[in-house]
């Protein structure tokens, strides 16, 4: 996401010819989009995306369990 935001900002600066970005080549300005594609490819290939999704799901599950235990008057389970 950071690469996309950076790419959009640089593209706007280049288009409106603002500051030193106006003198840069277009390939330099558009390179964050290529980096974003490379990042997404690597994240999917390495399993990083799936791992983060699993961690988020596990945190939601644990929060739901803790909330249920609290309503029953039990102490939530301590993290190991």
N, C-alpha and C positions, 0 to 999 in steps of 0.2 A: 504494500500500500504506500509506503514511503517513497518508493521509486516512481509510482504513478503520480503522486502529488508533486514531486520534484520535476518530473517530466512536463506536467501541465504548466507549472509555474515557469519553467525555462522556455517552453514553447510560447507562452504568452509574452514573456519578455522579448523573445526573438521576433515575434510577429509585430509587436508594437515598437520595435527597435529602441528598447530602453536599456541604458547602461552598457557595460562591456559585453553583455550577452549579444547585443546587436552585431558585434564583429565576429562572433564565433561561427564556425561552420554548422550547417544543419545536422550533420551526423553527430556532432558533439551534443547538440541540444536534444536530439531524439534518443541518445544512448540510454537514458534512464528507462525508457520503455523496453529496450532490449534486455536490460538488467532485470526488469520486473518479470519478463518472460522466462529468463534463465533461472531466477529465484523460484518461480512457481514450478518449473520443470523439476528442479532439484528437490524442492519440498515434497512433491508428489512421488518422485523416484525413490527418495531416501526413507519415506514413511513419516517424515516430520509432521505433515498435515494430519495424518491419521492419529499419530501419537498425541498431538495437541487436542484433537477432537475427543479422544478417549479420556484424557486428563480432565477436560471440561465436563464431560458426561459423568465421570466418577465423582467430581466435586459436587455436582448437582445432586447426585444420588446420595452422597454422604450428608449433604445439607438437609435433604428431605428426611433421611433417617434420624438425624439429630433433632430435627423439628418434631418428628413424631415421638421420639423418646422424651423430649422436654414436655410435650403435652400430656404424656402418661405419668410424668413426675419422676422419670428416671434421669440419671446424669448422662449427658452425651458421652460417647466413647472418646477417650483421649487418643490423639494421634500418636502413632508409634514411631 
